[in-house]
């Protein structure tokens, strides 16, 4: 701690206010002397605890407390900035850089928001204001925002010096057309009476609160202020256990909980959101989802509107979770990369086919559209892959309960395509080099003078690579190659190969020969 400097006047309500100091943001927790030094000090809790030195104590005296044992410091008031009102920040930002009015690139997480129609560099014409990482601390004089910025529909106040939801409401209540509000990386104290601020956010459709250290109970407490919100971003907060939002968030259509350490047993609490269409649970650590109200192959009454689900980068390793997702009647888009779902051959393409085969309603998987050809191939391969298991479980009669539980859609696929022939069944082989190679005889019906070619190829090689091999041999472009195959047990039947992602393993038969 240093010596006293000539200090500026400190606001009377400084405790709890946000400050900018030395390139970092902090919250004032104490104002007063710190003996044996003279003069005034600010005790601050840093947003970045690595910037701090202690827990708010000095020489054995506890002046304030911090959530982190090294999150506090004492600083002189002259080194701290308490910020400026919103219109001052707008003037500083947009008059210094007027091109920003026309070229603002607005994004919320991975989503772009485009506002069109700006024709003049006039504050009154602005549809959006972005003051990310500015020193905004409040609204300023009453009514000035409404007069100066009457057409604002989007406002970004991420990483500012706003201290409370009351400060935010004092700004937004003057923006009658406001539809989108971004408040990432702020530290806002909760309002004492949230319901009195409902009018301040009455037209708000999108709210982004990433990295605000919020818990789910705090969200539910504040949610009464956002009666019309449809999109809510709550990424990288302190959300763990989820409680049912009984009377709030009933208009919500999209919710992002990315990188929150969720208690997975509480996920079904979100099913109380009747209009929820898009749910992002990426990086939340979940491993299991169960809908106990529906038997295998049936549909759950939970999440009736959910059509988009993101489960990337989690700990899902059991295939029954995919079967549980099949119970969601509206699900058409799923992202599940970065989990531990693996097929018996440990091939990523096979795992994709299994997901497609299990989820009849799915149109998009991991941001790639599922074509009718890919679906047909995936479902046929699924029949082959588990055909032996199906026969052992009872086959054409009635498979046992364990098989139905593990493969609830298998019988529907049999009804759709017919039961597999014995020669089509995928049979497990010992994992030896010999059994990983398949002898293939290539014949050329369109060129009867060409001699057959025999090759031994890895079972894991896909059709596209086989076409590449034939291109190098025949000099025919892979796109022009039309492949089909026959098996020694059914030489009179020719099967078309219409999926380049299939591996040779799927076409193999018991004796390992293939034409």
C-alpha positions as CSV (number, residue, x, y, z in Angstrom):
1,X,0.0,0.0,0.0
2,X,1.4,3.4,-1.0
3,X,1.2,6.9,0.4
4,X,-1.7,9.3,0.1
5,X,-2.2,11.2,-3.1
6,X,-4.6,14.1,-3.8
7,X,-7.8,12.3,-4.1
8,X,-10.9,13.1,-6.2
9,X,-14.3,13.1,-4.7
10,X,-15.7,9.7,-4.1
11,X,-19.5,9.1,-4.8
12,X,-21.5,8.8,-1.6
13,X,-22.9,5.5,-2.9
14,X,-19.5,4.1,-3.9
15,X,-19.8,0.8,-2.0
16,X,-21.3,-1.7,-4.5
17,X,-20.4,0.5,-7.5
18,X,-18.3,-0.8,-10.3
19,X,-14.9,0.7,-11.2
20,X,-12.3,0.4,-13.8
21,X,-8.7,0.4,-12.6
22,X,-5.4,-0.5,-14.2
23,X,-7.1,-2.2,-17.1
24,X,-9.3,-4.4,-14.9
25,X,-12.9,-4.2,-13.6
26,X,-13.8,-4.5,-10.0
27,X,-16.6,-3.9,-7.4
28,X,-16.1,-1.4,-4.5
29,X,-16.5,-3.2,-1.2
30,X,-15.1,-0.6,1.2
31,X,-14.4,3.1,1.4
32,X,-12.4,4.6,4.2
33,X,-9.0,4.7,6.0
34,X,-6.7,1.7,6.3
35,X,-4.3,2.4,9.2
36,X,-1.4,2.9,9.6
37,X,-1.6,4.8,6.3
38,X,-3.4,8.1,5.9
39,X,-6.0,9.2,3.5
40,X,-8.9,7.4,1.7
41,X,-8.8,3.9,0.2
42,X,-11.1,1.9,-1.9
43,X,-11.3,-1.8,-1.0
44,X,-12.2,-3.6,-4.3
45,X,-13.0,-7.1,-5.3
46,X,-11.6,-7.8,-8.8
47,X,-13.6,-9.6,-11.5
48,X,-10.3,-11.3,-12.2
49,X,-9.2,-12.7,-8.8
50,X,-5.6,-13.2,-10.1
51,X,-5.4,-9.4,-10.0
52,X,-5.9,-9.3,-6.3
53,X,-3.6,-9.7,-3.3
54,X,-5.8,-10.6,-0.3
55,X,-9.3,-11.4,1.0
56,X,-10.1,-7.9,2.1
57,X,-8.0,-7.9,5.3
58,X,-5.0,-5.8,6.3
59,X,-2.8,-6.1,9.4
60,X,-5.2,-8.5,10.9
61,X,-8.3,-6.3,10.3
62,X,-11.1,-7.5,8.0
63,X,-12.3,-4.5,6.0
64,X,-14.4,-6.4,3.5
65,X,-14.9,-9.9,2.2
66,X,-14.3,-11.5,-1.2
67,X,-15.6,-14.7,-2.9
68,X,-11.9,-15.6,-3.7
69,X,-9.2,-15.6,-1.0
70,X,-6.9,-13.5,-3.2
71,X,-9.6,-11.5,-5.0
72,X,-9.2,-8.2,-3.1
73,X,-7.0,-5.1,-3.1
74,X,-6.9,-1.6,-1.7
75,X,-6.5,1.2,-4.3
76,X,-6.5,5.0,-4.1
77,X,-9.6,6.7,-5.6
78,X,-7.5,8.6,-8.1
79,X,-6.6,5.3,-9.8
80,X,-10.2,4.2,-10.1
81,X,-12.8,5.3,-12.7
82,X,-16.5,5.2,-11.8
83,X,-17.5,5.6,-15.4
84,X,-19.9,7.8,-17.4
85,X,-23.6,7.8,-18.3
86,X,-24.8,6.0,-21.4
87,X,-25.2,9.0,-23.7
88,X,-21.7,10.2,-22.9
89,X,-20.4,6.8,-23.8
90,X,-22.4,6.8,-27.1
91,X,-21.0,10.2,-28.0
92,X,-17.4,9.1,-27.2
93,X,-17.7,5.9,-29.2
94,X,-19.7,7.0,-32.2
95,X,-18.4,10.6,-32.7
96,X,-14.8,9.4,-32.5
97,X,-15.6,6.5,-34.9
98,X,-18.7,7.6,-36.9
99,X,-18.2,4.7,-39.4
100,X,-19.3,2.4,-36.6
101,X,-22.8,3.5,-37.0
102,X,-23.0,1.9,-40.4
103,X,-20.6,-1.0,-40.0
104,X,-21.5,-2.4,-36.6
105,X,-21.2,-6.2,-36.6
106,X,-23.5,-7.6,-33.9
107,X,-23.2,-11.1,-32.6
108,X,-24.6,-13.1,-29.7
109,X,-22.5,-16.1,-29.0
110,X,-22.4,-17.8,-32.4
111,X,-25.5,-16.0,-33.7
112,X,-25.4,-13.0,-35.9
113,X,-28.0,-10.3,-35.5
114,X,-28.5,-7.9,-38.5
115,X,-30.4,-4.7,-38.2
116,X,-31.0,-3.0,-41.6
117,X,-32.3,0.4,-42.6
118,X,-29.7,2.8,-41.3
119,X,-29.4,5.6,-43.9
120,X,-27.9,8.5,-41.9
121,X,-25.3,8.9,-39.3
122,X,-27.8,10.3,-36.8
123,X,-28.3,9.0,-33.3
124,X,-32.1,9.2,-33.7
125,X,-31.8,6.8,-36.7
126,X,-29.7,4.2,-34.9
127,X,-31.3,0.8,-34.6
128,X,-28.4,-0.5,-32.5
129,X,-25.8,0.7,-30.1
130,X,-22.8,-1.5,-29.2
131,X,-20.8,-0.3,-26.1
132,X,-19.0,-3.5,-25.4
133,X,-16.3,-3.0,-22.7
134,X,-17.2,0.6,-22.3
135,X,-17.4,2.5,-19.0
136,X,-21.2,3.0,-18.9
137,X,-22.4,3.2,-15.3
138,X,-26.0,4.4,-15.7
139,X,-28.7,6.3,-17.6
140,X,-27.7,9.9,-16.9
141,X,-30.4,12.6,-16.8
142,X,-34.0,11.4,-16.9
143,X,-35.6,11.3,-20.3
144,X,-32.4,12.1,-22.3
145,X,-32.0,8.5,-23.7
146,X,-35.6,8.4,-25.0
147,X,-35.2,11.7,-26.8
148,X,-31.8,10.9,-28.2
149,X,-32.1,7.2,-29.1
150,X,-35.8,6.6,-29.9
151,X,-35.3,3.8,-32.4
152,X,-32.9,1.5,-30.6
153,X,-33.9,-2.2,-31.0
154,X,-30.5,-3.7,-30.0
155,X,-28.2,-2.7,-27.2
156,X,-24.9,-4.2,-26.2
157,X,-23.7,-3.3,-22.7
158,X,-21.3,-6.2,-22.1
159,X,-18.5,-5.7,-19.7
160,X,-19.5,-2.2,-18.5
161,X,-19.5,-0.5,-15.1
162,X,-23.3,-1.1,-14.5
163,X,-23.7,-2.2,-10.9
164,X,-27.4,-3.3,-10.6
165,X,-30.5,-4.4,-12.5
166,X,-32.0,-1.1,-11.4
167,X,-29.4,0.7,-13.4
168,X,-30.1,-1.4,-16.4
169,X,-33.9,-0.9,-16.1
170,X,-33.4,2.9,-15.8
171,X,-31.8,2.7,-19.3
172,X,-34.1,0.2,-21.0
173,X,-37.4,1.8,-19.8
174,X,-36.5,4.7,-22.1
175,X,-36.0,2.4,-25.1
176,X,-39.6,1.6,-26.2
177,X,-38.5,-0.4,-29.2
178,X,-35.8,-2.5,-27.5
179,X,-35.9,-6.1,-28.6
180,X,-32.3,-7.4,-27.9
181,X,-30.1,-6.7,-24.9
182,X,-26.6,-8.1,-24.4
183,X,-25.1,-7.9,-20.9
184,X,-22.2,-10.4,-20.9
185,X,-19.5,-10.1,-18.2
186,X,-21.4,-7.7,-15.9
187,X,-21.8,-8.1,-12.2
188,X,-25.3,-6.9,-11.5
189,X,-26.8,-7.0,-8.0
190,X,-30.3,-8.4,-7.9
191,X,-33.3,-6.1,-7.7
192,X,-35.1,-5.8,-4.4
193,X,-38.5,-5.9,-6.2
194,X,-38.1,-7.5,-9.7
195,X,-41.8,-7.1,-10.6
196,X,-41.6,-3.3,-10.6
197,X,-39.2,-3.4,-13.6
198,X,-41.4,-5.5,-15.9
199,X,-42.3,-2.5,-18.0
200,X,-38.6,-1.7,-18.6
201,X,-38.2,-4.9,-20.5
202,X,-41.7,-5.4,-21.8
203,X,-40.7,-5.7,-25.5
204,X,-37.5,-7.6,-25.0
205,X,-37.2,-10.8,-27.1
206,X,-33.5,-11.6,-26.8
207,X,-31.4,-11.4,-23.6
208,X,-27.7,-12.5,-23.4
209,X,-26.1,-12.9,-19.9
210,X,-23.0,-15.0,-20.5
211,X,-20.2,-14.9,-17.9
212,X,-22.2,-13.0,-15.3
213,X,-21.7,-15.5,-12.4
214,X,-25.4,-16.1,-12.2
215,X,-27.1,-19.1,-10.6
216,X,-30.4,-20.7,-11.8
217,X,-32.4,-19.5,-8.8
218,X,-31.2,-15.9,-9.5
219,X,-32.3,-16.3,-13.1
220,X,-35.8,-17.4,-12.0
221,X,-35.9,-14.5,-9.5
222,X,-35.2,-12.0,-12.2
223,X,-37.2,-13.6,-15.0
224,X,-40.4,-11.9,-14.0
225,X,-38.9,-8.8,-15.4
226,X,-38.7,-10.3,-18.9
227,X,-42.3,-11.3,-19.7
228,X,-41.8,-11.6,-23.5
229,X,-38.3,-13.0,-23.7
230,X,-37.9,-15.7,-26.4
231,X,-34.1,-16.2,-26.6
232,X,-32.0,-16.5,-23.4
233,X,-28.2,-16.9,-23.4
234,X,-26.7,-18.0,-20.1
235,X,-23.4,-19.5,-21.1
236,X,-20.4,-19.9,-18.6
237,X,-22.3,-18.9,-15.5
238,X,-22.6,-20.7,-12.1
239,X,-25.7,-22.7,-13.0
240,X,-25.8,-26.2,-11.5
241,X,-29.1,-27.6,-10.3
242,X,-32.1,-26.5,-12.3
243,X,-35.5,-25.9,-10.7
244,X,-38.8,-25.8,-12.6
245,X,-39.7,-22.4,-14.0
246,X,-43.4,-22.6,-13.0
247,X,-44.7,-19.1,-13.7
248,X,-41.8,-17.4,-15.6
249,X,-40.0,-17.9,-19.0
250,X,-43.2,-19.4,-20.4
251,X,-42.6,-17.5,-23.8
252,X,-39.0,-18.9,-24.1
253,X,-38.1,-20.6,-27.4
254,X,-34.3,-20.8,-27.2
255,X,-32.1,-21.4,-24.2
256,X,-28.3,-21.7,-24.1
257,X,-26.6,-23.2,-21.0
258,X,-23.2,-23.8,-22.6
259,X,-20.3,-24.6,-20.2
260,X,-22.4,-24.6,-17.0
261,X,-21.7,-27.5,-14.7
262,X,-25.2,-28.9,-14.7
263,X,-26.7,-31.5,-12.3
264,X,-28.0,-33.8,-15.0
265,X,-30.8,-35.2,-12.8
266,X,-32.4,-31.8,-12.8
267,X,-32.5,-31.4,-16.6
268,X,-36.1,-32.4,-16.9
269,X,-37.1,-29.3,-14.9
270,X,-36.7,-27.5,-18.2
271,X,-39.6,-29.5,-19.7
272,X,-41.8,-27.0,-17.9
273,X,-41.0,-24.6,-20.7
274,X,-43.9,-25.3,-23.1
275,X,-42.6,-23.3,-26.1
276,X,-38.9,-24.3,-25.9
277,X,-37.7,-25.2,-29.4
278,X,-33.9,-24.8,-29.1
279,X,-31.8,-26.1,-26.2
280,X,-28.0,-25.9,-26.1
281,X,-26.4,-28.1,-23.4
282,X,-22.9,-28.2,-24.9
283,X,-20.1,-28.6,-22.5
284,X,-22.3,-29.1,-19.4
285,X,-20.8,-32.4,-18.4
286,X,-24.0,-34.5,-18.8
287,X,-23.8,-38.2,-19.5
288,X,-27.4,-39.4,-19.2
289,X,-30.9,-38.2,-20.3
290,X,-34.0,-40.3,-19.4
291,X,-37.7,-39.8,-20.1
292,X,-39.2,-42.3,-17.7
293,X,-42.8,-41.4,-18.7
294,X,-42.4,-43.2,-22.0
295,X,-41.5,-46.8,-22.8
296,X,-38.8,-47.7,-25.5
297,X,-40.2,-46.7,-28.9
298,X,-42.9,-44.4,-27.5
299,X,-43.0,-40.6,-27.2
300,X,-42.6,-38.5,-24.1
301,X,-44.9,-35.7,-23.2
302,X,-41.9,-33.7,-22.1
303,X,-40.3,-30.9,-24.2
304,X,-43.3,-31.0,-26.7
305,X,-41.8,-28.2,-28.9
306,X,-38.1,-29.1,-28.7
307,X,-36.8,-29.4,-32.3
308,X,-33.1,-28.4,-31.9
309,X,-30.8,-30.0,-29.3
310,X,-27.0,-29.4,-28.9
311,X,-25.2,-32.0,-26.8
312,X,-21.6,-31.5,-28.1
313,X,-18.6,-32.0,-25.8
314,X,-20.3,-33.9,-23.0
315,X,-19.7,-37.3,-21.4
316,X,-22.4,-39.3,-23.2
317,X,-21.1,-42.9,-23.8
318,X,-24.3,-45.1,-23.7
319,X,-26.3,-45.7,-26.8
320,X,-29.6,-45.9,-24.8
321,X,-29.3,-42.1,-24.5
322,X,-29.9,-41.8,-28.3
323,X,-32.9,-44.1,-27.9
324,X,-34.2,-41.8,-25.2
325,X,-33.9,-38.8,-27.6
326,X,-36.0,-40.7,-30.1
327,X,-38.9,-40.2,-27.6
328,X,-38.8,-36.4,-28.5
329,X,-41.5,-36.1,-31.1
330,X,-40.4,-32.7,-32.5
331,X,-36.6,-33.2,-32.6
332,X,-35.2,-32.7,-36.1
333,X,-31.7,-31.2,-35.5
334,X,-29.2,-32.8,-33.2
335,X,-25.5,-32.0,-32.5
336,X,-23.6,-34.6,-30.5
337,X,-19.9,-34.5,-31.5
338,X,-17.3,-34.6,-28.8
339,X,-19.0,-37.3,-26.8
340,X,-17.9,-40.9,-26.3
341,X,-20.5,-42.7,-28.4
342,X,-18.6,-45.3,-30.4
343,X,-19.6,-48.2,-32.6
344,X,-18.2,-51.7,-32.3
345,X,-15.7,-51.0,-35.1
346,X,-14.8,-47.6,-33.5
347,X,-15.6,-45.9,-36.8
348,X,-17.0,-42.4,-36.6
349,X,-19.0,-42.9,-39.8
350,X,-20.6,-46.0,-38.4
351,X,-21.5,-44.1,-35.2
352,X,-23.2,-41.4,-37.3
353,X,-25.2,-44.1,-39.2
354,X,-26.3,-45.6,-35.9
355,X,-27.6,-42.2,-34.7
356,X,-29.5,-41.7,-37.9
357,X,-31.0,-45.2,-37.8
358,X,-32.1,-44.7,-34.2
359,X,-33.7,-41.3,-34.8
360,X,-36.4,-41.5,-37.5
361,X,-37.4,-37.9,-37.2
362,X,-33.9,-36.4,-37.5
363,X,-33.2,-34.1,-40.5
364,X,-29.8,-32.6,-39.5
365,X,-27.0,-34.3,-37.5
366,X,-23.9,-32.3,-36.4
367,X,-24.8,-29.5,-38.8
368,X,-25.0,-31.8,-41.8
369,X,-28.3,-32.5,-43.6
370,X,-29.3,-36.2,-43.7
371,X,-30.3,-37.0,-47.3
372,X,-32.8,-39.7,-48.1
373,X,-30.0,-41.8,-49.6
374,X,-27.9,-41.5,-46.4
375,X,-30.9,-42.4,-44.2
376,X,-31.7,-45.4,-46.3
377,X,-28.1,-46.7,-46.2
378,X,-27.8,-46.1,-42.5
379,X,-31.0,-47.9,-41.7
380,X,-30.1,-50.9,-44.0
381,X,-26.7,-51.1,-42.4
382,X,-28.2,-51.0,-38.9
383,X,-30.4,-54.0,-39.8
384,X,-27.3,-55.9,-41.0
385,X,-25.2,-54.8,-38.0
386,X,-27.6,-56.2,-35.4
387,X,-29.2,-58.9,-37.5
388,X,-27.4,-61.8,-35.7
389,X,-28.4,-60.3,-32.3
390,X,-32.0,-60.0,-33.5
391,X,-32.2,-63.6,-34.6
392,X,-30.8,-64.8,-31.3
393,X,-33.3,-62.7,-29.5
394,X,-36.3,-64.3,-31.2
395,X,-36.1,-62.9,-34.7
396,X,-39.2,-62.7,-36.9
397,X,-41.4,-63.9,-34.1
398,X,-41.1,-61.6,-31.0
399,X,-37.6,-60.4,-30.0
400,X,-37.1,-60.5,-26.2
401,X,-37.5,-57.5,-24.0
402,X,-33.8,-56.8,-23.7
403,X,-33.3,-56.6,-27.5
404,X,-36.4,-54.3,-27.8
405,X,-35.0,-52.1,-25.1
406,X,-31.6,-51.8,-26.8
407,X,-33.0,-51.5,-30.3
408,X,-36.5,-50.0,-30.0
409,X,-36.7,-49.0,-33.7
410,X,-35.4,-52.3,-35.1
411,X,-38.8,-53.9,-35.7
412,X,-40.0,-50.8,-37.5
413,X,-36.9,-51.0,-39.8
414,X,-37.7,-54.6,-40.5
415,X,-41.3,-53.6,-41.4
416,X,-39.9,-50.9,-43.7
417,X,-37.2,-52.9,-45.5
418,X,-37.9,-56.5,-44.8
419,X,-35.9,-59.0,-42.7
420,X,-32.2,-59.3,-43.6
421,X,-31.0,-62.4,-45.5
422,X,-28.4,-64.5,-43.7
423,X,-25.8,-63.5,-46.3
424,X,-26.3,-59.8,-45.4
425,X,-25.8,-60.2,-41.6
426,X,-22.9,-58.5,-40.1
427,X,-21.1,-61.2,-38.1
428,X,-18.4,-60.4,-35.4
429,X,-14.9,-61.6,-36.3
430,X,-11.8,-62.0,-34.1
431,X,-9.7,-58.8,-34.2
432,X,-6.8,-60.2,-36.2
433,X,-5.0,-58.8,-39.2
434,X,-6.3,-61.7,-41.3
435,X,-9.9,-61.0,-40.4
436,X,-9.4,-57.3,-41.0
437,X,-8.7,-58.0,-44.7
438,X,-11.4,-58.9,-47.2
439,X,-10.7,-60.6,-50.5
440,X,-12.6,-58.8,-53.3
441,X,-12.9,-59.8,-56.9
442,X,-13.6,-56.9,-59.2
443,X,-15.4,-57.7,-62.5
444,X,-16.4,-55.3,-65.3
445,X,-19.8,-56.2,-67.0
446,X,-19.5,-53.2,-69.3
447,X,-16.0,-54.4,-70.5
448,X,-16.2,-58.2,-70.9
449,X,-12.6,-58.3,-72.3
450,X,-11.2,-57.0,-69.1
451,X,-9.9,-59.6,-66.7
452,X,-11.2,-59.7,-63.1
453,X,-9.0,-58.1,-60.5
454,X,-8.5,-59.7,-57.1
455,X,-7.5,-57.5,-54.1
456,X,-7.3,-58.0,-50.3
457,X,-8.4,-54.7,-48.7
458,X,-8.9,-53.6,-45.1
459,X,-12.4,-54.1,-43.8
460,X,-12.4,-50.5,-42.5
461,X,-11.8,-49.0,-46.0
462,X,-14.9,-47.1,-47.2
463,X,-16.4,-47.1,-50.7
464,X,-14.9,-43.7,-51.5
465,X,-11.4,-45.0,-51.0
466,X,-12.2,-48.1,-53.1
467,X,-13.3,-45.8,-55.9
468,X,-10.0,-43.9,-55.5
469,X,-8.1,-47.2,-55.8
470,X,-10.1,-48.1,-59.0
471,X,-9.4,-44.7,-60.4
472,X,-5.7,-45.2,-60.1
473,X,-6.1,-48.6,-61.7
474,X,-8.7,-47.8,-64.4
475,X,-8.2,-44.1,-64.8
476,X,-11.9,-43.6,-64.5
477,X,-13.0,-40.6,-62.3
478,X,-14.5,-41.7,-59.0
479,X,-17.6,-39.7,-59.7
480,X,-18.3,-41.8,-62.8
481,X,-17.9,-45.2,-61.1
482,X,-21.1,-47.1,-60.5
483,X,-20.5,-49.9,-58.1
484,X,-22.6,-52.9,-57.2
485,X,-21.8,-56.3,-55.6
486,X,-22.8,-59.9,-55.6
487,X,-22.2,-62.5,-52.9
488,X,-21.2,-66.2,-53.5
489,X,-24.3,-67.3,-51.6
490,X,-26.7,-65.3,-53.8
491,X,-24.8,-64.8,-57.1
492,X,-28.0,-64.2,-59.0
493,X,-28.8,-61.0,-57.0
494,X,-26.9,-57.7,-57.6
495,X,-26.9,-55.2,-54.8
496,X,-26.3,-51.5,-55.6
497,X,-23.7,-49.6,-53.6
498,X,-25.2,-46.1,-53.1
499,X,-23.3,-44.8,-50.1
500,X,-19.7,-43.8,-50.3
501,X,-19.4,-43.7,-46.5
502,X,-20.0,-47.4,-46.1
503,X,-17.1,-49.5,-45.2
504,X,-16.3,-52.9,-46.8
505,X,-17.0,-54.5,-43.5
506,X,-20.8,-53.9,-44.1
507,X,-20.7,-55.9,-47.3
508,X,-18.6,-58.7,-46.0
509,X,-20.1,-62.2,-45.7
510,X,-19.2,-65.3,-43.7
511,X,-16.6,-66.7,-46.0
512,X,-15.0,-63.3,-46.6
513,X,-15.4,-63.3,-50.4
514,X,-17.1,-60.6,-52.3
515,X,-17.6,-59.7,-56.0
